[in-house]
């Protein structure tokens, strides 16, 4: 499949085949148990059993440290 470029010309669109997806999943199943435990507990991006919704929920459940004022503009600072 070919996609036109805004400035003229064309580029090929890489559409993964079933075999590509199978290989990607096999690699993910091998690497995830090796590397996932090394990630921070507060890391939610693209991890099994975690989501952006859960991250927001965790932020809402936390109380800011008493020594530091809340940072304005963060979604977790919506108490006012």
Backbone atoms as SQL, in Angstrom:
CREATE TABLE atoms (id INTEGER PRIMARY KEY, chain TEXT, resi INTEGER, resn TEXT, atom TEXT, x REAL, y REAL, z REAL);
INSERT INTO atoms VALUES
  (1, 'A', 1, 'UNK', 'N', 0.841, -1.152, 0.000),
  (2, 'A', 1, 'UNK', 'CA', 0.000, 0.000, 0.000),
  (3, 'A', 1, 'UNK', 'C', 0.904, 1.239, 0.000),
  (4, 'A', 2, 'UNK', 'N', 0.525, 2.234, -0.772),
  (5, 'A', 2, 'UNK', 'CA', 1.318, 3.455, -0.929),
  (6, 'A', 2, 'UNK', 'C', 0.512, 4.645, -0.406),
  (7, 'A', 3, 'UNK', 'N', 1.182, 5.540, 0.350),
  (8, 'A', 3, 'UNK', 'CA', 0.521, 6.734, 0.896),
  (9, 'A', 3, 'UNK', 'C', 1.193, 7.961, 0.299),
  (10, 'A', 4, 'UNK', 'N', 0.396, 8.939, -0.171),
  (11, 'A', 4, 'UNK', 'CA', 1.003, 10.162, -0.725),
  (12, 'A', 4, 'UNK', 'C', 1.591, 11.026, 0.398),
  (13, 'A', 5, 'UNK', 'N', 2.750, 11.638, 0.128),
  (14, 'A', 5, 'UNK', 'CA', 3.377, 12.552, 1.080),
  (15, 'A', 5, 'UNK', 'C', 2.834, 13.959, 0.843),
  (16, 'A', 6, 'UNK', 'N', 2.760, 14.792, 1.917),
  (17, 'A', 6, 'UNK', 'CA', 2.246, 16.156, 1.747),
  (18, 'A', 6, 'UNK', 'C', 3.059, 16.992, 0.753),
  (19, 'A', 7, 'UNK', 'N', 4.376, 16.821, 0.727),
  (20, 'A', 7, 'UNK', 'CA', 5.223, 17.593, -0.170),
  (21, 'A', 7, 'UNK', 'C', 5.406, 16.951, -1.531),
  (22, 'A', 8, 'UNK', 'N', 4.613, 15.952, -1.837),
  (23, 'A', 8, 'UNK', 'CA', 4.759, 15.233, -3.103),
  (24, 'A', 8, 'UNK', 'C', 5.499, 13.931, -2.872),
  (25, 'A', 9, 'UNK', 'N', 5.354, 13.030, -3.744),
  (26, 'A', 9, 'UNK', 'CA', 5.989, 11.725, -3.610),
  (27, 'A', 9, 'UNK', 'C', 5.089, 10.754, -2.867),
  (28, 'A', 10, 'UNK', 'N', 5.613, 9.579, -2.655),
  (29, 'A', 10, 'UNK', 'CA', 4.843, 8.525, -1.999),
  (30, 'A', 10, 'UNK', 'C', 5.739, 7.758, -1.046),
  (31, 'A', 11, 'UNK', 'N', 5.116, 7.107, -0.060),
  (32, 'A', 11, 'UNK', 'CA', 5.866, 6.218, 0.819),
  (33, 'A', 11, 'UNK', 'C', 5.057, 4.955, 1.035),
  (34, 'A', 12, 'UNK', 'N', 5.758, 3.869, 1.280),
  (35, 'A', 12, 'UNK', 'CA', 5.096, 2.594, 1.503),
  (36, 'A', 12, 'UNK', 'C', 4.555, 2.541, 2.931),
  (37, 'A', 13, 'UNK', 'N', 3.376, 1.985, 3.094),
  (38, 'A', 13, 'UNK', 'CA', 2.781, 1.789, 4.400),
  (39, 'A', 13, 'UNK', 'C', 3.093, 0.363, 4.832),
  (40, 'A', 14, 'UNK', 'N', 3.759, 0.231, 5.965),
  (41, 'A', 14, 'UNK', 'CA', 4.093, -1.090, 6.477),
  (42, 'A', 14, 'UNK', 'C', 2.949, -1.662, 7.292),
  (43, 'A', 15, 'UNK', 'N', 2.235, -2.611, 6.765),
  (44, 'A', 15, 'UNK', 'CA', 1.135, -3.254, 7.474),
  (45, 'A', 15, 'UNK', 'C', 1.651, -4.601, 7.976),
  (46, 'A', 16, 'UNK', 'N', 1.627, -4.806, 9.311),
  (47, 'A', 16, 'UNK', 'CA', 2.155, -6.075, 9.813),
  (48, 'A', 16, 'UNK', 'C', 1.296, -7.264, 9.369),
  (49, 'A', 17, 'UNK', 'N', 1.962, -8.328, 9.014),
  (50, 'A', 17, 'UNK', 'CA', 1.253, -9.543, 8.608),
  (51, 'A', 17, 'UNK', 'C', 0.976, -10.384, 9.852),
  (52, 'A', 18, 'UNK', 'N', 0.244, -11.450, 9.681),
  (53, 'A', 18, 'UNK', 'CA', -0.037, -12.359, 10.807),
  (54, 'A', 18, 'UNK', 'C', 1.259, -12.917, 11.378),
  (55, 'A', 19, 'UNK', 'N', 2.203, -13.233, 10.527),
  (56, 'A', 19, 'UNK', 'CA', 3.484, -13.774, 10.998),
  (57, 'A', 19, 'UNK', 'C', 4.249, -12.715, 11.801),
  (58, 'A', 20, 'UNK', 'N', 4.217, -11.446, 11.362),
  (59, 'A', 20, 'UNK', 'CA', 4.864, -10.362, 12.116),
  (60, 'A', 20, 'UNK', 'C', 4.277, -10.273, 13.521),
  (61, 'A', 21, 'UNK', 'N', 2.956, -10.286, 13.621),
  (62, 'A', 21, 'UNK', 'CA', 2.289, -10.173, 14.926),
  (63, 'A', 21, 'UNK', 'C', 2.604, -11.375, 15.803),
  (64, 'A', 22, 'UNK', 'N', 2.668, -12.555, 15.211),
  (65, 'A', 22, 'UNK', 'CA', 2.991, -13.773, 15.963),
  (66, 'A', 22, 'UNK', 'C', 4.392, -13.671, 16.558),
  (67, 'A', 23, 'UNK', 'N', 5.348, -13.216, 15.761),
  (68, 'A', 23, 'UNK', 'CA', 6.733, -13.074, 16.232),
  (69, 'A', 23, 'UNK', 'C', 6.814, -11.994, 17.312),
  (70, 'A', 24, 'UNK', 'N', 6.135, -10.861, 17.123),
  (71, 'A', 24, 'UNK', 'CA', 6.137, -9.793, 18.126),
  (72, 'A', 24, 'UNK', 'C', 5.575, -10.293, 19.456),
  (73, 'A', 25, 'UNK', 'N', 4.483, -11.045, 19.406),
  (74, 'A', 25, 'UNK', 'CA', 3.861, -11.556, 20.630),
  (75, 'A', 25, 'UNK', 'C', 4.765, -12.565, 21.322),
  (76, 'A', 26, 'UNK', 'N', 5.419, -13.419, 20.555),
  (77, 'A', 26, 'UNK', 'CA', 6.331, -14.410, 21.136),
  (78, 'A', 26, 'UNK', 'C', 7.493, -13.720, 21.852),
  (79, 'A', 27, 'UNK', 'N', 8.043, -12.690, 21.227),
  (80, 'A', 27, 'UNK', 'CA', 9.146, -11.950, 21.847),
  (81, 'A', 27, 'UNK', 'C', 8.660, -11.245, 23.108),
  (82, 'A', 28, 'UNK', 'N', 7.480, -10.644, 23.065),
  (83, 'A', 28, 'UNK', 'CA', 6.927, -9.955, 24.233),
  (84, 'A', 28, 'UNK', 'C', 6.710, -10.933, 25.391),
  (85, 'A', 29, 'UNK', 'N', 6.243, -12.135, 25.103),
  (86, 'A', 29, 'UNK', 'CA', 5.999, -13.120, 26.156),
  (87, 'A', 29, 'UNK', 'C', 7.296, -13.585, 26.812),
  (88, 'A', 30, 'UNK', 'N', 8.385, -13.565, 26.080),
  (89, 'A', 30, 'UNK', 'CA', 9.682, -13.947, 26.645),
  (90, 'A', 30, 'UNK', 'C', 10.286, -12.784, 27.435),
  (91, 'A', 31, 'UNK', 'N', 10.233, -11.575, 26.886),
  (92, 'A', 31, 'UNK', 'CA', 10.912, -10.437, 27.504),
  (93, 'A', 31, 'UNK', 'C', 10.147, -9.811, 28.674),
  (94, 'A', 32, 'UNK', 'N', 8.824, -9.857, 28.653),
  (95, 'A', 32, 'UNK', 'CA', 8.040, -9.211, 29.712),
  (96, 'A', 32, 'UNK', 'C', 8.369, -9.750, 31.103),
  (97, 'A', 33, 'UNK', 'N', 8.411, -11.062, 31.332),
  (98, 'A', 33, 'UNK', 'CA', 8.736, -11.537, 32.676),
  (99, 'A', 33, 'UNK', 'C', 10.177, -11.206, 33.109),
  (100, 'A', 34, 'UNK', 'N', 11.046, -10.990, 32.152),
  (101, 'A', 34, 'UNK', 'CA', 12.435, -10.666, 32.481),
  (102, 'A', 34, 'UNK', 'C', 12.561, -9.211, 32.904),
  (103, 'A', 35, 'UNK', 'N', 11.956, -8.305, 32.151),
  (104, 'A', 35, 'UNK', 'CA', 12.165, -6.877, 32.387),
  (105, 'A', 35, 'UNK', 'C', 11.093, -6.202, 33.235),
  (106, 'A', 36, 'UNK', 'N', 9.873, -6.712, 33.256),
  (107, 'A', 36, 'UNK', 'CA', 8.797, -6.045, 33.991),
  (108, 'A', 36, 'UNK', 'C', 9.095, -5.860, 35.480),
  (109, 'A', 37, 'UNK', 'N', 9.661, -6.841, 36.175),
  (110, 'A', 37, 'UNK', 'CA', 9.942, -6.641, 37.600),
  (111, 'A', 37, 'UNK', 'C', 10.943, -5.514, 37.886),
  (112, 'A', 38, 'UNK', 'N', 11.738, -5.129, 36.898),
  (113, 'A', 38, 'UNK', 'CA', 12.739, -4.085, 37.101),
  (114, 'A', 38, 'UNK', 'C', 12.147, -2.678, 36.984),
  (115, 'A', 39, 'UNK', 'N', 10.933, -2.549, 36.453),
  (116, 'A', 39, 'UNK', 'CA', 10.314, -1.230, 36.301),
  (117, 'A', 39, 'UNK', 'C', 9.823, -0.721, 37.648),
  (118, 'A', 40, 'UNK', 'N', 9.732, 0.582, 37.759),
  (119, 'A', 40, 'UNK', 'CA', 9.216, 1.215, 38.963),
  (120, 'A', 40, 'UNK', 'C', 7.756, 0.820, 39.172),
  (121, 'A', 41, 'UNK', 'N', 7.354, 0.709, 40.432),
  (122, 'A', 41, 'UNK', 'CA', 5.970, 0.390, 40.747),
  (123, 'A', 41, 'UNK', 'C', 5.008, 1.484, 40.314),
  (124, 'A', 42, 'UNK', 'N', 5.537, 2.689, 40.097),
  (125, 'A', 42, 'UNK', 'CA', 4.670, 3.789, 39.670),
  (126, 'A', 42, 'UNK', 'C', 4.671, 3.966, 38.153),
  (127, 'A', 43, 'UNK', 'N', 5.229, 3.007, 37.427),
  (128, 'A', 43, 'UNK', 'CA', 5.232, 3.047, 35.968),
  (129, 'A', 43, 'UNK', 'C', 4.002, 2.296, 35.444),
  (130, 'A', 44, 'UNK', 'N', 3.164, 2.982, 34.667),
  (131, 'A', 44, 'UNK', 'CA', 1.924, 2.376, 34.202),
  (132, 'A', 44, 'UNK', 'C', 1.860, 2.208, 32.689),
  (133, 'A', 45, 'UNK', 'N', 2.798, 2.759, 31.925),
  (134, 'A', 45, 'UNK', 'CA', 2.705, 2.745, 30.474),
  (135, 'A', 45, 'UNK', 'C', 3.003, 1.403, 29.842),
  (136, 'A', 46, 'UNK', 'N', 2.052, 0.867, 29.103),
  (137, 'A', 46, 'UNK', 'CA', 2.209, -0.351, 28.309),
  (138, 'A', 46, 'UNK', 'C', 2.704, -1.522, 29.154),
  (139, 'A', 47, 'UNK', 'N', 2.129, -1.698, 30.352),
  (140, 'A', 47, 'UNK', 'CA', 2.509, -2.818, 31.215),
  (141, 'A', 47, 'UNK', 'C', 1.293, -3.691, 31.463),
  (142, 'A', 48, 'UNK', 'N', 1.502, -4.999, 31.589),
  (143, 'A', 48, 'UNK', 'CA', 0.369, -5.902, 31.811),
  (144, 'A', 48, 'UNK', 'C', -0.366, -5.565, 33.103),
  (145, 'A', 49, 'UNK', 'N', -1.677, -5.515, 33.044),
  (146, 'A', 49, 'UNK', 'CA', -2.489, -5.265, 34.220),
  (147, 'A', 49, 'UNK', 'C', -2.492, -3.822, 34.690),
  (148, 'A', 50, 'UNK', 'N', -1.946, -2.907, 33.901),
  (149, 'A', 50, 'UNK', 'CA', -1.904, -1.498, 34.282),
  (150, 'A', 50, 'UNK', 'C', -2.469, -0.664, 33.141),
  (151, 'A', 51, 'UNK', 'N', -2.992, 0.512, 33.502),
  (152, 'A', 51, 'UNK', 'CA', -3.576, 1.372, 32.480),
  (153, 'A', 51, 'UNK', 'C', -3.504, 2.817, 32.931),
  (154, 'A', 52, 'UNK', 'N', -3.810, 3.728, 32.037),
  (155, 'A', 52, 'UNK', 'CA', -3.837, 5.148, 32.381),
  (156, 'A', 52, 'UNK', 'C', -4.933, 5.411, 33.406),
  (157, 'A', 53, 'UNK', 'N', -6.049, 4.701, 33.307),
  (158, 'A', 53, 'UNK', 'CA', -7.145, 4.880, 34.263),
  (159, 'A', 53, 'UNK', 'C', -6.687, 4.507, 35.675),
  (160, 'A', 54, 'UNK', 'N', -5.942, 3.432, 35.783),
  (161, 'A', 54, 'UNK', 'CA', -5.441, 3.003, 37.099),
  (162, 'A', 54, 'UNK', 'C', -4.436, 4.007, 37.643),
  (163, 'A', 55, 'UNK', 'N', -3.594, 4.559, 36.780),
  (164, 'A', 55, 'UNK', 'CA', -2.617, 5.558, 37.213),
  (165, 'A', 55, 'UNK', 'C', -3.318, 6.786, 37.786),
  (166, 'A', 56, 'UNK', 'N', -4.379, 7.247, 37.135),
  (167, 'A', 56, 'UNK', 'CA', -5.130, 8.402, 37.627),
  (168, 'A', 56, 'UNK', 'C', -5.784, 8.065, 38.961),
  (169, 'A', 57, 'UNK', 'N', -6.307, 6.845, 39.091),
  (170, 'A', 57, 'UNK', 'CA', -6.919, 6.418, 40.343),
  (171, 'A', 57, 'UNK', 'C', -5.894, 6.422, 41.480),
  (172, 'A', 58, 'UNK', 'N', -4.695, 5.918, 41.207),
  (173, 'A', 58, 'UNK', 'CA', -3.631, 5.894, 42.217),
  (174, 'A', 58, 'UNK', 'C', -3.257, 7.313, 42.615),
  (175, 'A', 59, 'UNK', 'N', -3.154, 8.216, 41.641),
  (176, 'A', 59, 'UNK', 'CA', -2.836, 9.615, 41.953),
  (177, 'A', 59, 'UNK', 'C', -3.917, 10.243, 42.825),
  (178, 'A', 60, 'UNK', 'N', -5.160, 9.940, 42.546),
  (179, 'A', 60, 'UNK', 'CA', -6.259, 10.498, 43.329),
  (180, 'A', 60, 'UNK', 'C', -6.283, 9.984, 44.756),
  (181, 'A', 61, 'UNK', 'N', -5.773, 8.775, 44.985),
  (182, 'A', 61, 'UNK', 'CA', -5.768, 8.180, 46.323),
  (183, 'A', 61, 'UNK', 'C', -4.632, 8.708, 47.194),
  (184, 'A', 62, 'UNK', 'N', -3.623, 9.315, 46.592),
  (185, 'A', 62, 'UNK', 'CA', -2.445, 9.761, 47.341),
  (186, 'A', 62, 'UNK', 'C', -2.654, 11.107, 48.002),
  (187, 'A', 63, 'UNK', 'N', -2.051, 11.278, 49.134),
  (188, 'A', 63, 'UNK', 'CA', -1.992, 12.579, 49.799),
  (189, 'A', 63, 'UNK', 'C', -0.610, 13.167, 49.536),
  (190, 'A', 64, 'UNK', 'N', -0.527, 14.477, 49.245),
  (191, 'A', 64, 'UNK', 'CA', 0.802, 15.065, 49.018),
  (192, 'A', 64, 'UNK', 'C', 1.592, 15.100, 50.320),
  (193, 'A', 65, 'UNK', 'N', 2.915, 14.997, 50.255),
  (194, 'A', 65, 'UNK', 'CA', 3.725, 15.097, 51.465),
  (195, 'A', 65, 'UNK', 'C', 3.484, 16.448, 52.132),
  (196, 'A', 66, 'UNK', 'N', 3.445, 16.479, 53.450),
  (197, 'A', 66, 'UNK', 'CA', 3.165, 17.707, 54.183),
  (198, 'A', 66, 'UNK', 'C', 4.240, 18.769, 53.962),
  (199, 'A', 67, 'UNK', 'N', 5.459, 18.370, 53.683),
  (200, 'A', 67, 'UNK', 'CA', 6.551, 19.334, 53.516),
  (201, 'A', 67, 'UNK', 'C', 6.524, 20.020, 52.151),
  (202, 'A', 68, 'UNK', 'N', 5.763, 19.481, 51.210),
  (203, 'A', 68, 'UNK', 'CA', 5.733, 20.050, 49.866),
  (204, 'A', 68, 'UNK', 'C', 4.308, 20.456, 49.496),
  (205, 'A', 69, 'UNK', 'N', 4.123, 21.676, 48.998),
  (206, 'A', 69, 'UNK', 'CA', 2.773, 22.044, 48.544),
  (207, 'A', 69, 'UNK', 'C', 2.440, 21.320, 47.244),
  (208, 'A', 70, 'UNK', 'N', 1.160, 21.105, 46.959),
  (209, 'A', 70, 'UNK', 'CA', 0.789, 20.467, 45.689),
  (210, 'A', 70, 'UNK', 'C', 1.249, 21.316, 44.505),
  (211, 'A', 71, 'UNK', 'N', 1.588, 20.649, 43.422),
  (212, 'A', 71, 'UNK', 'CA', 2.028, 21.338, 42.213),
  (213, 'A', 71, 'UNK', 'C', 0.799, 21.750, 41.420),
  (214, 'A', 72, 'UNK', 'N', 0.626, 23.058, 41.152),
  (215, 'A', 72, 'UNK', 'CA', -0.555, 23.486, 40.397),
  (216, 'A', 72, 'UNK', 'C', -0.566, 22.910, 38.987),
  (217, 'A', 73, 'UNK', 'N', -1.739, 22.565, 38.525),
  (218, 'A', 73, 'UNK', 'CA', -1.874, 22.116, 37.145),
  (219, 'A', 73, 'UNK', 'C', -1.851, 20.617, 36.971),
  (220, 'A', 74, 'UNK', 'N', -1.476, 19.845, 37.978),
  (221, 'A', 74, 'UNK', 'CA', -1.480, 18.395, 37.838),
  (222, 'A', 74, 'UNK', 'C', -2.883, 17.870, 38.121),
  (223, 'A', 75, 'UNK', 'N', -3.327, 16.839, 37.408),
  (224, 'A', 75, 'UNK', 'CA', -4.677, 16.305, 37.621),
  (225, 'A', 75, 'UNK', 'C', -4.903, 15.850, 39.074),
  (226, 'A', 76, 'UNK', 'N', -3.829, 15.469, 39.762),
  (227, 'A', 76, 'UNK', 'CA', -3.983, 14.994, 41.139),
  (228, 'A', 76, 'UNK', 'C', -4.212, 16.152, 42.104),
  (229, 'A', 77, 'UNK', 'N', -4.076, 17.390, 41.629),
  (230, 'A', 77, 'UNK', 'CA', -4.191, 18.549, 42.491),
  (231, 'A', 77, 'UNK', 'C', -5.542, 19.231, 42.268),
  (232, 'A', 78, 'UNK', 'N', -6.613, 18.479, 42.286),
  (233, 'A', 78, 'UNK', 'CA', -7.928, 19.043, 41.983),
  (234, 'A', 78, 'UNK', 'C', -8.794, 19.091, 43.240),
  (235, 'A', 79, 'UNK', 'N', -8.189, 19.327, 44.385),
  (236, 'A', 79, 'UNK', 'CA', -8.934, 19.355, 45.641),
  (237, 'A', 79, 'UNK', 'C', -9.634, 20.680, 45.866),
  (238, 'A', 80, 'UNK', 'N', -9.199, 21.738, 45.230),
  (239, 'A', 80, 'UNK', 'CA', -9.752, 23.070, 45.477),
  (240, 'A', 80, 'UNK', 'C', -11.017, 23.311, 44.713);
